Amino acid sequence: MAVEARLAALEAEIANLNNEMLETSKLLKELADQNALLIERVEVNRKRLRWVTGAAIAAVAVALFSLVVTYT
């Protein structure tokens, strides 16, 4: 009888570990999806930053050109 009780306890533990493994797998998938979304957003922000930097450089160039033209 002790063997049957031990077997039942082990089976319950295996079922518990199986459930934990499934939950962990779900969590890892959710985290991977969030990571992909974050990477996509970072890429969009990187492109925006390049555009804004280019626009700022162009504005500074126009301002400098205007100053040179005005004072020469």
N, CA, C, O and CB atoms as a CASP TS submission, in Angstrom:
PFRMAT TS
TARGET T0000
AUTHOR 0000-0000-0000
METHOD Language model
MODEL 1
PARENT N/A
ATOM      1  N   MET     1       0.818  -1.191   0.000  1.00  0.00           N
ATOM      2  CA  MET     1       0.000   0.000   0.000  1.00  0.00           C
ATOM      3  C   MET     1       0.865   1.260   0.000  1.00  0.00           C
ATOM      4  O   MET     1       0.493   2.259  -0.616  1.00  0.00           O
ATOM      5  CB  MET     1      -0.932  -0.004   1.200  1.00  0.00           C
ATOM      6  N   ALA     2       1.984   1.228   0.665  1.00  0.00           N
ATOM      7  CA  ALA     2       2.864   2.389   0.699  1.00  0.00           C
ATOM      8  C   ALA     2       3.409   2.689  -0.690  1.00  0.00           C
ATOM      9  O   ALA     2       3.630   3.849  -1.040  1.00  0.00           O
ATOM     10  CB  ALA     2       4.014   2.163   1.685  1.00  0.00           C
ATOM     11  N   VAL     3       3.626   1.645  -1.480  1.00  0.00           N
ATOM     12  CA  VAL     3       4.130   1.841  -2.841  1.00  0.00           C
ATOM     13  C   VAL     3       3.070   2.550  -3.682  1.00  0.00           C
ATOM     14  O   VAL     3       3.399   3.438  -4.469  1.00  0.00           O
ATOM     15  CB  VAL     3       4.522   0.481  -3.489  1.00  0.00           C
ATOM     16  N   GLU     4       1.814   2.170  -3.523  1.00  0.00           N
ATOM     17  CA  GLU     4       0.737   2.803  -4.282  1.00  0.00           C
ATOM     18  C   GLU     4       0.584   4.275  -3.894  1.00  0.00           C
ATOM     19  O   GLU     4       0.342   5.125  -4.750  1.00  0.00           O
ATOM     20  CB  GLU     4      -0.587   2.056  -4.056  1.00  0.00           C
ATOM     21  N   ALA     5       0.722   4.564  -2.624  1.00  0.00           N
ATOM     22  CA  ALA     5       0.624   5.951  -2.165  1.00  0.00           C
ATOM     23  C   ALA     5       1.784   6.773  -2.713  1.00  0.00           C
ATOM     24  O   ALA     5       1.619   7.916  -3.140  1.00  0.00           O
ATOM     25  CB  ALA     5       0.605   6.014  -0.624  1.00  0.00           C
ATOM     26  N   ARG     6       2.953   6.158  -2.687  1.00  0.00           N
ATOM     27  CA  ARG     6       4.132   6.858  -3.213  1.00  0.00           C
ATOM     28  C   ARG     6       3.975   7.080  -4.713  1.00  0.00           C
ATOM     29  O   ARG     6       4.307   8.154  -5.216  1.00  0.00           O
ATOM     30  CB  ARG     6       5.431   6.057  -2.919  1.00  0.00           C
ATOM     31  N   LEU     7       3.475   6.082  -5.430  1.00  0.00           N
ATOM     32  CA  LEU     7       3.238   6.207  -6.865  1.00  0.00           C
ATOM     33  C   LEU     7       2.225   7.314  -7.153  1.00  0.00           C
ATOM     34  O   LEU     7       2.414   8.106  -8.076  1.00  0.00           O
ATOM     35  CB  LEU     7       2.747   4.871  -7.446  1.00  0.00           C
ATOM     36  N   ALA     8       1.167   7.368  -6.376  1.00  0.00           N
ATOM     37  CA  ALA     8       0.155   8.413  -6.551  1.00  0.00           C
ATOM     38  C   ALA     8       0.756   9.793  -6.300  1.00  0.00           C
ATOM     39  O   ALA     8       0.463  10.748  -7.020  1.00  0.00           O
ATOM     40  CB  ALA     8      -1.039   8.173  -5.605  1.00  0.00           C
ATOM     41  N   ALA     9       1.598   9.890  -5.275  1.00  0.00           N
ATOM     42  CA  ALA     9       2.239  11.174  -4.971  1.00  0.00           C
ATOM     43  C   ALA     9       3.171  11.589  -6.106  1.00  0.00           C
ATOM     44  O   ALA     9       3.214  12.760  -6.485  1.00  0.00           O
ATOM     45  CB  ALA     9       3.023  11.090  -3.643  1.00  0.00           C
ATOM     46  N   LEU    10       3.911  10.629  -6.643  1.00  0.00           N
ATOM     47  CA  LEU    10       4.821  10.930  -7.758  1.00  0.00           C
ATOM     48  C   LEU    10       4.049  11.335  -9.008  1.00  0.00           C
ATOM     49  O   LEU    10       4.458  12.247  -9.727  1.00  0.00           O
ATOM     50  CB  LEU    10       5.712   9.718  -8.065  1.00  0.00           C
ATOM     51  N   GLU    11       2.945  10.664  -9.262  1.00  0.00           N
ATOM     52  CA  GLU    11       2.123  11.021 -10.420  1.00  0.00           C
ATOM     53  C   GLU    11       1.549  12.428 -10.259  1.00  0.00           C
ATOM     54  O   GLU    11       1.485  13.189 -11.225  1.00  0.00           O
ATOM     55  CB  GLU    11       0.983   9.998 -10.609  1.00  0.00           C
ATOM     56  N   ALA    12       1.139  12.769  -9.059  1.00  0.00           N
ATOM     57  CA  ALA    12       0.628  14.113  -8.797  1.00  0.00           C
ATOM     58  C   ALA    12       1.731  15.152  -8.995  1.00  0.00           C
ATOM     59  O   ALA    12       1.493  16.225  -9.548  1.00  0.00           O
ATOM     60  CB  ALA    12       0.054  14.206  -7.368  1.00  0.00           C
ATOM     61  N   GLU    13       2.923  14.825  -8.544  1.00  0.00           N
ATOM     62  CA  GLU    13       4.055  15.744  -8.713  1.00  0.00           C
ATOM     63  C   GLU    13       4.395  15.911 -10.191  1.00  0.00           C
ATOM     64  O   GLU    13       4.699  17.016 -10.640  1.00  0.00           O
ATOM     65  CB  GLU    13       5.289  15.234  -7.937  1.00  0.00           C
ATOM     66  N   ILE    14       4.345  14.822 -10.941  1.00  0.00           N
ATOM     67  CA  ILE    14       4.609  14.901 -12.383  1.00  0.00           C
ATOM     68  C   ILE    14       3.557  15.778 -13.057  1.00  0.00           C
ATOM     69  O   ILE    14       3.888  16.608 -13.903  1.00  0.00           O
ATOM     70  CB  ILE    14       4.622  13.485 -13.021  1.00  0.00           C
ATOM     71  N   ALA    15       2.293  15.594 -12.683  1.00  0.00           N
ATOM     72  CA  ALA    15       1.225  16.425 -13.248  1.00  0.00           C
ATOM     73  C   ALA    15       1.453  17.895 -12.896  1.00  0.00           C
ATOM     74  O   ALA    15       1.252  18.770 -13.738  1.00  0.00           O
ATOM     75  CB  ALA    15      -0.160  15.958 -12.732  1.00  0.00           C
ATOM     76  N   ASN    16       1.870  18.171 -11.667  1.00  0.00           N
ATOM     77  CA  ASN    16       2.149  19.533 -11.232  1.00  0.00           C
ATOM     78  C   ASN    16       3.302  20.133 -12.037  1.00  0.00           C
ATOM     79  O   ASN    16       3.223  21.270 -12.503  1.00  0.00           O
ATOM     80  CB  ASN    16       2.476  19.559  -9.731  1.00  0.00           C
ATOM     81  N   LEU    17       4.360  19.362 -12.192  1.00  0.00           N
ATOM     82  CA  LEU    17       5.512  19.841 -12.965  1.00  0.00           C
ATOM     83  C   LEU    17       5.149  20.055 -14.426  1.00  0.00           C
ATOM     84  O   LEU    17       5.643  20.985 -15.063  1.00  0.00           O
ATOM     85  CB  LEU    17       6.673  18.854 -12.860  1.00  0.00           C
ATOM     86  N   ASN    18       4.290  19.200 -14.953  1.00  0.00           N
ATOM     87  CA  ASN    18       3.823  19.362 -16.326  1.00  0.00           C
ATOM     88  C   ASN    18       3.060  20.672 -16.482  1.00  0.00           C
ATOM     89  O   ASN    18       3.264  21.406 -17.448  1.00  0.00           O
ATOM     90  CB  ASN    18       2.937  18.178 -16.738  1.00  0.00           C
ATOM     91  N   ASN    19       2.185  20.958 -15.531  1.00  0.00           N
ATOM     92  CA  ASN    19       1.430  22.216 -15.569  1.00  0.00           C
ATOM     93  C   ASN    19       2.361  23.420 -15.468  1.00  0.00           C
ATOM     94  O   ASN    19       2.179  24.409 -16.179  1.00  0.00           O
ATOM     95  CB  ASN    19       0.398  22.255 -14.434  1.00  0.00           C
ATOM     96  N   GLU    20       3.343  23.340 -14.599  1.00  0.00           N
ATOM     97  CA  GLU    20       4.313  24.435 -14.470  1.00  0.00           C
ATOM     98  C   GLU    20       5.075  24.627 -15.773  1.00  0.00           C
ATOM     99  O   GLU    20       5.329  25.758 -16.188  1.00  0.00           O
ATOM    100  CB  GLU    20       5.298  24.161 -13.315  1.00  0.00           C
ATOM    101  N   MET    21       5.438  23.527 -16.413  1.00  0.00           N
ATOM    102  CA  MET    21       6.165  23.606 -17.674  1.00  0.00           C
ATOM    103  C   MET    21       5.308  24.273 -18.757  1.00  0.00           C
ATOM    104  O   MET    21       5.812  25.085 -19.533  1.00  0.00           O
ATOM    105  CB  MET    21       6.601  22.201 -18.128  1.00  0.00           C
ATOM    106  N   LEU    22       4.031  23.935 -18.808  1.00  0.00           N
ATOM    107  CA  LEU    22       3.138  24.553 -19.784  1.00  0.00           C
ATOM    108  C   LEU    22       2.976  26.043 -19.517  1.00  0.00           C
ATOM    109  O   LEU    22       2.996  26.851 -20.445  1.00  0.00           O
ATOM    110  CB  LEU    22       1.775  23.867 -19.766  1.00  0.00           C
ATOM    111  N   GLU    23       2.816  26.407 -18.248  1.00  0.00           N
ATOM    112  CA  GLU    23       2.697  27.820 -17.893  1.00  0.00           C
ATOM    113  C   GLU    23       3.976  28.575 -18.237  1.00  0.00           C
ATOM    114  O   GLU    23       3.920  29.704 -18.724  1.00  0.00           O
ATOM    115  CB  GLU    23       2.378  27.973 -16.400  1.00  0.00           C
ATOM    116  N   THR    24       5.115  27.963 -17.988  1.00  0.00           N
ATOM    117  CA  THR    24       6.391  28.593 -18.315  1.00  0.00           C
ATOM    118  C   THR    24       6.527  28.776 -19.820  1.00  0.00           C
ATOM    119  O   THR    24       7.018  29.806 -20.282  1.00  0.00           O
ATOM    120  CB  THR    24       7.560  27.758 -17.774  1.00  0.00           C
ATOM    121  N   SER    25       6.098  27.791 -20.574  1.00  0.00           N
ATOM    122  CA  SER    25       6.144  27.897 -22.034  1.00  0.00           C
ATOM    123  C   SER    25       5.276  29.039 -22.524  1.00  0.00           C
ATOM    124  O   SER    25       5.676  29.789 -23.414  1.00  0.00           O
ATOM    125  CB  SER    25       5.699  26.588 -22.683  1.00  0.00           C
ATOM    126  N   LYS    26       4.087  29.175 -21.950  1.00  0.00           N
ATOM    127  CA  LYS    26       3.200  30.281 -22.322  1.00  0.00           C
ATOM    128  C   LYS    26       3.839  31.626 -21.999  1.00  0.00           C
ATOM    129  O   LYS    26       3.796  32.561 -22.799  1.00  0.00           O
ATOM    130  CB  LYS    26       1.852  30.153 -21.601  1.00  0.00           C
ATOM    131  N   LEU    27       4.430  31.702 -20.817  1.00  0.00           N
ATOM    132  CA  LEU    27       5.074  32.944 -20.409  1.00  0.00           C
ATOM    133  C   LEU    27       6.232  33.295 -21.342  1.00  0.00           C
ATOM    134  O   LEU    27       6.388  34.451 -21.736  1.00  0.00           O
ATOM    135  CB  LEU    27       5.571  32.836 -18.966  1.00  0.00           C
ATOM    136  N   LEU    28       7.042  32.300 -21.694  1.00  0.00           N
ATOM    137  CA  LEU    28       8.163  32.546 -22.597  1.00  0.00           C
ATOM    138  C   LEU    28       7.677  33.029 -23.960  1.00  0.00           C
ATOM    139  O   LEU    28       8.288  33.915 -24.557  1.00  0.00           O
ATOM    140  CB  LEU    28       9.005  31.279 -22.759  1.00  0.00           C
ATOM    141  N   LYS    29       6.591  32.458 -24.451  1.00  0.00           N
ATOM    142  CA  LYS    29       6.045  32.896 -25.734  1.00  0.00           C
ATOM    143  C   LYS    29       5.557  34.340 -25.635  1.00  0.00           C
ATOM    144  O   LYS    29       5.814  35.143 -26.532  1.00  0.00           O
ATOM    145  CB  LYS    29       4.895  31.967 -26.183  1.00  0.00           C
ATOM    146  N   GLU    30       4.861  34.672 -24.560  1.00  0.00           N
ATOM    147  CA  GLU    30       4.397  36.050 -24.370  1.00  0.00           C
ATOM    148  C   GLU    30       5.572  37.019 -24.304  1.00  0.00           C
ATOM    149  O   GLU    30       5.528  38.098 -24.895  1.00  0.00           O
ATOM    150  CB  GLU    30       3.553  36.161 -23.093  1.00  0.00           C
ATOM    151  N   LEU    31       6.616  36.633 -23.589  1.00  0.00           N
ATOM    152  CA  LEU    31       7.795  37.495 -23.485  1.00  0.00           C
ATOM    153  C   LEU    31       8.485  37.654 -24.836  1.00  0.00           C
ATOM    154  O   LEU    31       8.950  38.743 -25.173  1.00  0.00           O
ATOM    155  CB  LEU    31       8.781  36.929 -22.458  1.00  0.00           C
ATOM    156  N   ALA    32       8.551  36.581 -25.601  1.00  0.00           N
ATOM    157  CA  ALA    32       9.154  36.654 -26.934  1.00  0.00           C
ATOM    158  C   ALA    32       8.339  37.572 -27.839  1.00  0.00           C
ATOM    159  O   ALA    32       8.907  38.340 -28.615  1.00  0.00           O
ATOM    160  CB  ALA    32       9.262  35.248 -27.560  1.00  0.00           C
ATOM    161  N   ASP    33       7.020  37.497 -27.743  1.00  0.00           N
ATOM    162  CA  ASP    33       6.166  38.377 -28.536  1.00  0.00           C
ATOM    163  C   ASP    33       6.357  39.835 -28.135  1.00  0.00           C
ATOM    164  O   ASP    33       6.443  40.715 -28.990  1.00  0.00           O
ATOM    165  CB  ASP    33       4.698  37.977 -28.381  1.00  0.00           C
ATOM    166  N   GLN    34       6.422  40.082 -26.836  1.00  0.00           N
ATOM    167  CA  GLN    34       6.661  41.454 -26.356  1.00  0.00           C
ATOM    168  C   GLN    34       8.017  41.958 -26.812  1.00  0.00           C
ATOM    169  O   GLN    34       8.157  43.120 -27.193  1.00  0.00           O
ATOM    170  CB  GLN    34       6.570  41.516 -24.823  1.00  0.00           C
ATOM    171  N   ASN    35       9.016  41.086 -26.775  1.00  0.00           N
ATOM    172  CA  ASN    35      10.351  41.473 -27.208  1.00  0.00           C
ATOM    173  C   ASN    35      10.355  41.847 -28.687  1.00  0.00           C
ATOM    174  O   ASN    35      10.977  42.836 -29.077  1.00  0.00           O
ATOM    175  CB  ASN    35      11.345  40.342 -26.945  1.00  0.00           C
ATOM    176  N   ALA    36       9.665  41.060 -29.508  1.00  0.00           N
ATOM    177  CA  ALA    36       9.587  41.370 -30.935  1.00  0.00           C
ATOM    178  C   ALA    36       8.920  42.721 -31.157  1.00  0.00           C
ATOM    179  O   ALA    36       9.360  43.503 -32.000  1.00  0.00           O
ATOM    180  CB  ALA    36       8.821  40.270 -31.684  1.00  0.00           C
ATOM    181  N   LEU    37       7.860  42.995 -30.403  1.00  0.00           N
ATOM    182  CA  LEU    37       7.172  44.276 -30.525  1.00  0.00           C
ATOM    183  C   LEU    37       8.080  45.431 -30.094  1.00  0.00           C
ATOM    184  O   LEU    37       8.110  46.477 -30.742  1.00  0.00           O
ATOM    185  CB  LEU    37       5.885  44.271 -29.687  1.00  0.00           C
ATOM    186  N   LEU    38       8.806  45.241 -29.020  1.00  0.00           N
ATOM    187  CA  LEU    38       9.725  46.283 -28.557  1.00  0.00           C
ATOM    188  C   LEU    38      10.822  46.553 -29.583  1.00  0.00           C
ATOM    189  O   LEU    38      11.182  47.704 -29.830  1.00  0.00           O
ATOM    190  CB  LEU    38      10.349  45.884 -27.219  1.00  0.00           C
ATOM    191  N   ILE    39      11.345  45.493 -30.170  1.00  0.00           N
ATOM    192  CA  ILE    39      12.387  45.659 -31.189  1.00  0.00           C
ATOM    193  C   ILE    39      11.840  46.430 -32.380  1.00  0.00           C
ATOM    194  O   ILE    39      12.520  47.292 -32.936  1.00  0.00           O
ATOM    195  CB  ILE    39      12.932  44.289 -31.645  1.00  0.00           C
ATOM    196  N   GLU    40      10.611  46.115 -32.767  1.00  0.00           N
ATOM    197  CA  GLU    40       9.984  46.834 -33.877  1.00  0.00           C
ATOM    198  C   GLU    40       9.829  48.315 -33.551  1.00  0.00           C
ATOM    199  O   GLU    40      10.097  49.174 -34.391  1.00  0.00           O
ATOM    200  CB  GLU    40       8.618  46.222 -34.207  1.00  0.00           C
ATOM    201  N   ARG    41       9.396  48.607 -32.333  1.00  0.00           N
ATOM    202  CA  ARG    41       9.219  50.010 -31.929  1.00  0.00           C
ATOM    203  C   ARG    41      10.558  50.740 -31.848  1.00  0.00           C
ATOM    204  O   ARG    41      10.648  51.910 -32.219  1.00  0.00           O
ATOM    205  CB  ARG    41       8.501  50.090 -30.574  1.00  0.00           C
ATOM    206  N   VAL    42      11.577  50.071 -31.376  1.00  0.00           N
ATOM    207  CA  VAL    42      12.906  50.687 -31.315  1.00  0.00           C
ATOM    208  C   VAL    42      13.377  51.029 -32.725  1.00  0.00           C
ATOM    209  O   VAL    42      13.961  52.090 -32.946  1.00  0.00           O
ATOM    210  CB  VAL    42      13.924  49.743 -30.614  1.00  0.00           C
ATOM    211  N   GLU    43      13.127  50.139 -33.672  1.00  0.00           N
ATOM    212  CA  GLU    43      13.529  50.391 -35.055  1.00  0.00           C
ATOM    213  C   GLU    43      12.782  51.591 -35.632  1.00  0.00           C
ATOM    214  O   GLU    43      13.374  52.415 -36.329  1.00  0.00           O
ATOM    215  CB  GLU    43      13.278  49.147 -35.919  1.00  0.00           C
ATOM    216  N   VAL    44      11.497  51.692 -35.347  1.00  0.00           N
ATOM    217  CA  VAL    44      10.719  52.846 -35.812  1.00  0.00           C
ATOM    218  C   VAL    44      11.272  54.133 -35.200  1.00  0.00           C
ATOM    219  O   VAL    44      11.426  55.138 -35.894  1.00  0.00           O
ATOM    220  CB  VAL    44       9.218  52.679 -35.451  1.00  0.00           C
ATOM    221  N   ASN    45      11.568  54.097 -33.910  1.00  0.00           N
ATOM    222  CA  ASN    45      12.122  55.287 -33.248  1.00  0.00           C
ATOM    223  C   ASN    45      13.496  55.645 -33.786  1.00  0.00           C
ATOM    224  O   ASN    45      13.832  56.823 -33.904  1.00  0.00           O
ATOM    225  CB  ASN    45      12.205  55.066 -31.745  1.00  0.00           C
ATOM    226  N   ARG    46      14.298  54.625 -34.114  1.00  0.00           N
ATOM    227  CA  ARG    46      15.622  54.881 -34.681  1.00  0.00           C
ATOM    228  C   ARG    46      15.498  55.595 -36.024  1.00  0.00           C
ATOM    229  O   ARG    46      16.254  56.524 -36.308  1.00  0.00           O
ATOM    230  CB  ARG    46      16.406  53.563 -34.846  1.00  0.00           C
ATOM    231  N   LYS    47      14.551  55.166 -36.845  1.00  0.00           N
ATOM    232  CA  LYS    47      14.334  55.813 -38.145  1.00  0.00           C
ATOM    233  C   LYS    47      13.839  57.246 -37.960  1.00  0.00           C
ATOM    234  O   LYS    47      14.271  58.151 -38.674  1.00  0.00           O
ATOM    235  CB  LYS    47      13.322  55.007 -38.990  1.00  0.00           C
ATOM    236  N   ARG    48      12.945  57.451 -37.012  1.00  0.00           N
ATOM    237  CA  ARG    48      12.453  58.809 -36.741  1.00  0.00           C
ATOM    238  C   ARG    48      13.585  59.708 -36.270  1.00  0.00           C
ATOM    239  O   ARG    48      13.687  60.864 -36.682  1.00  0.00           O
ATOM    240  CB  ARG    48      11.330  58.781 -35.688  1.00  0.00           C
ATOM    241  N   LEU    49      14.432  59.170 -35.405  1.00  0.00           N
ATOM    242  CA  LEU    49      15.554  59.956 -34.899  1.00  0.00           C
ATOM    243  C   LEU    49      16.498  60.353 -36.028  1.00  0.00           C
ATOM    244  O   LEU    49      17.001  61.476 -36.052  1.00  0.00           O
ATOM    245  CB  LEU    49      16.314  59.172 -33.829  1.00  0.00           C
ATOM    246  N   ARG    50      16.740  59.439 -36.961  1.00  0.00           N
ATOM    247  CA  ARG    50      17.603  59.779 -38.102  1.00  0.00           C
ATOM    248  C   ARG    50      16.979  60.907 -38.915  1.00  0.00           C
ATOM    249  O   ARG    50      17.675  61.827 -39.345  1.00  0.00           O
ATOM    250  CB  ARG    50      17.841  58.538 -39.001  1.00  0.00           C
ATOM    251  N   TRP    51      15.658  60.835 -39.126  1.00  0.00           N
ATOM    252  CA  TRP    51      14.977  61.862 -39.900  1.00  0.00           C
ATOM    253  C   TRP    51      15.059  63.205 -39.183  1.00  0.00           C
ATOM    254  O   TRP    51      15.364  64.224 -39.804  1.00  0.00           O
ATOM    255  CB  TRP    51      13.512  61.472 -40.144  1.00  0.00           C
ATOM    256  N   VAL    52      14.790  63.210 -37.889  1.00  0.00           N
ATOM    257  CA  VAL    52      14.834  64.458 -37.113  1.00  0.00           C
ATOM    258  C   VAL    52      16.256  65.014 -37.083  1.00  0.00           C
ATOM    259  O   VAL    52      16.445  66.226 -37.184  1.00  0.00           O
ATOM    260  CB  VAL    52      14.321  64.223 -35.669  1.00  0.00           C
ATOM    261  N   THR    53      17.244  64.152 -36.946  1.00  0.00           N
ATOM    262  CA  THR    53      18.641  64.607 -36.957  1.00  0.00           C
ATOM    263  C   THR    53      18.982  65.243 -38.301  1.00  0.00           C
ATOM    264  O   THR    53      19.620  66.294 -38.351  1.00  0.00           O
ATOM    265  CB  THR    53      19.602  63.430 -36.663  1.00  0.00           C
ATOM    266  N   GLY    54      18.560  64.609 -39.377  1.00  0.00           N
ATOM    267  CA  GLY    54      18.800  65.174 -40.707  1.00  0.00           C
ATOM    268  C   GLY    54      18.128  66.518 -40.877  1.00  0.00           C
ATOM    269  O   GLY    54      18.711  67.450 -41.430  1.00  0.00           O
ATOM    270  N   ALA    55      16.890  66.614 -40.396  1.00  0.00           N
ATOM    271  CA  ALA    55      16.166  67.882 -40.496  1.00  0.00           C
ATOM    272  C   ALA    55      16.853  68.967 -39.662  1.00  0.00           C
ATOM    273  O   ALA    55      16.937  70.119 -40.088  1.00  0.00           O
ATOM    274  CB  ALA    55      14.703  67.703 -40.038  1.00  0.00           C
ATOM    275  N   ALA    56      17.339  68.603 -38.489  1.00  0.00           N
ATOM    276  CA  ALA    56      18.033  69.572 -37.634  1.00  0.00           C
ATOM    277  C   ALA    56      19.328  70.039 -38.294  1.00  0.00           C
ATOM    278  O   ALA    56      19.650  71.227 -38.264  1.00  0.00           O
ATOM    279  CB  ALA    56      18.333  68.957 -36.250  1.00  0.00           C
ATOM    280  N   ILE    57      20.062  69.114 -38.882  1.00  0.00           N
ATOM    281  CA  ILE    57      21.308  69.481 -39.575  1.00  0.00           C
ATOM    282  C   ILE    57      21.003  70.409 -40.745  1.00  0.00           C
ATOM    283  O   ILE    57      21.718  71.385 -40.972  1.00  0.00           O
ATOM    284  CB  ILE    57      22.056  68.216 -40.074  1.00  0.00           C
ATOM    285  N   ALA    58      19.942  70.103 -41.485  1.00  0.00           N
ATOM    286  CA  ALA    58      19.559  70.961 -42.609  1.00  0.00           C
ATOM    287  C   ALA    58      19.167  72.353 -42.113  1.00  0.00           C
ATOM    288  O   ALA    58      19.521  73.357 -42.731  1.00  0.00           O
ATOM    289  CB  ALA    58      18.395  70.327 -43.401  1.00  0.00           C
ATOM    290  N   ALA    59      18.439  72.412 -41.004  1.00  0.00           N
ATOM    291  CA  ALA    59      18.031  73.711 -40.461  1.00  0.00           C
ATOM    292  C   ALA    59      19.240  74.523 -40.015  1.00  0.00           C
ATOM    293  O   ALA    59      19.289  75.733 -40.236  1.00  0.00           O
ATOM    294  CB  ALA    59      17.064  73.521 -39.285  1.00  0.00           C
ATOM    295  N   VAL    60      20.209  73.875 -39.394  1.00  0.00           N
ATOM    296  CA  VAL    60      21.431  74.570 -38.975  1.00  0.00           C
ATOM    297  C   VAL    60      22.197  75.053 -40.197  1.00  0.00           C
ATOM    298  O   VAL    60      22.725  76.166 -40.198  1.00  0.00           O
ATOM    299  CB  VAL    60      22.324  73.647 -38.110  1.00  0.00           C
ATOM    300  N   ALA    61      22.263  74.232 -41.231  1.00  0.00           N
ATOM    301  CA  ALA    61      22.964  74.636 -42.456  1.00  0.00           C
ATOM    302  C   ALA    61      22.295  75.855 -43.084  1.00  0.00           C
ATOM    303  O   ALA    61      22.980  76.781 -43.519  1.00  0.00           O
ATOM    304  CB  ALA    61      23.001  73.472 -43.467  1.00  0.00           C
ATOM    305  N   VAL    62      20.975  75.863 -43.134  1.00  0.00           N
ATOM    306  CA  VAL    62      20.253  77.014 -43.691  1.00  0.00           C
ATOM    307  C   VAL    62      20.483  78.249 -42.825  1.00  0.00           C
ATOM    308  O   VAL    62      20.669  79.346 -43.352  1.00  0.00           O
ATOM    309  CB  VAL    62      18.736  76.711 -43.803  1.00  0.00           C
ATOM    310  N   ALA    63      20.474  78.085 -41.519  1.00  0.00           N
ATOM    311  CA  ALA    63      20.705  79.222 -40.618  1.00  0.00           C
ATOM    312  C   ALA    63      22.109  79.775 -40.809  1.00  0.00           C
ATOM    313  O   ALA    63      22.289  80.992 -40.874  1.00  0.00           O
ATOM    314  CB  ALA    63      20.494  78.806 -39.147  1.00  0.00           C
ATOM    315  N   LEU    64      23.098  78.910 -40.900  1.00  0.00           N
ATOM    316  CA  LEU    64      24.470  79.368 -41.118  1.00  0.00           C
ATOM    317  C   LEU    64      24.616  80.051 -42.460  1.00  0.00           C
ATOM    318  O   LEU    64      25.280  81.082 -42.562  1.00  0.00           O
ATOM    319  CB  LEU    64      25.442  78.205 -41.022  1.00  0.00           C
ATOM    320  N   PHE    65      24.010  79.494 -43.483  1.00  0.00           N
ATOM    321  CA  PHE    65      24.060  80.111 -44.816  1.00  0.00           C
ATOM    322  C   PHE    65      23.422  81.494 -44.779  1.00  0.00           C
ATOM    323  O   PHE    65      23.934  82.437 -45.381  1.00  0.00           O
ATOM    324  CB  PHE    65      23.348  79.220 -45.863  1.00  0.00           C
ATOM    325  N   SER    66      22.297  81.611 -44.066  1.00  0.00           N
ATOM    326  CA  SER    66      21.623  82.908 -43.948  1.00  0.00           C
ATOM    327  C   SER    66      22.511  83.913 -43.241  1.00  0.00           C
ATOM    328  O   SER    66      22.572  85.073 -43.648  1.00  0.00           O
ATOM    329  CB  SER    66      20.296  82.763 -43.197  1.00  0.00           C
ATOM    330  N   LEU    67      23.200  83.493 -42.191  1.00  0.00           N
ATOM    331  CA  LEU    67      24.106  84.386 -41.473  1.00  0.00           C
ATOM    332  C   LEU    67      25.262  84.826 -42.383  1.00  0.00           C
ATOM    333  O   LEU    67      25.634  85.999 -42.415  1.00  0.00           O
ATOM    334  CB  LEU    67      24.653  83.691 -40.205  1.00  0.00           C
ATOM    335  N   VAL    68      25.806  83.875 -43.106  1.00  0.00           N
ATOM    336  CA  VAL    68      26.932  84.229 -43.997  1.00  0.00           C
ATOM    337  C   VAL    68      26.463  85.202 -45.068  1.00  0.00           C
ATOM    338  O   VAL    68      27.164  86.171 -45.358  1.00  0.00           O
ATOM    339  CB  VAL    68      27.540  82.957 -44.658  1.00  0.00           C
ATOM    340  N   VAL    69      25.314  84.975 -45.658  1.00  0.00           N
ATOM    341  CA  VAL    69      24.801  85.850 -46.684  1.00  0.00           C
ATOM    342  C   VAL    69      24.475  87.237 -46.104  1.00  0.00           C
ATOM    343  O   VAL    69      24.726  88.253 -46.752  1.00  0.00           O
ATOM    344  CB  VAL    69      23.560  85.229 -47.334  1.00  0.00           C
ATOM    345  N   THR    70      23.931  87.279 -44.916  1.00  0.00           N
ATOM    346  CA  THR    70      23.532  88.547 -44.298  1.00  0.00           C
ATOM    347  C   THR    70      24.750  89.393 -43.955  1.00  0.00           C
ATOM    348  O   THR    70      24.716  90.607 -44.159  1.00  0.00           O
ATOM    349  CB  THR    70      22.699  88.291 -43.035  1.00  0.00           C
ATOM    350  N   TYR    71      25.811  88.807 -43.450  1.00  0.00           N
ATOM    351  CA  TYR    71      26.971  89.582 -42.983  1.00  0.00           C
ATOM    352  C   TYR    71      28.120  89.650 -43.967  1.00  0.00           C
ATOM    353  O   TYR    71      29.218  90.066 -43.598  1.00  0.00           O
ATOM    354  CB  TYR    71      27.471  89.008 -41.713  1.00  0.00           C
ATOM    355  N   THR    72      27.899  89.259 -45.192  1.00  0.00           N
ATOM    356  CA  THR    72      28.982  89.418 -46.184  1.00  0.00           C
ATOM    357  C   THR    72      28.573  90.328 -47.288  1.00  0.00           C
ATOM    358  O   THR    72      29.355  90.574 -48.206  1.00  0.00           O
ATOM    359  CB  THR    72      29.393  88.084 -46.762  1.00  0.00           C
TER
END
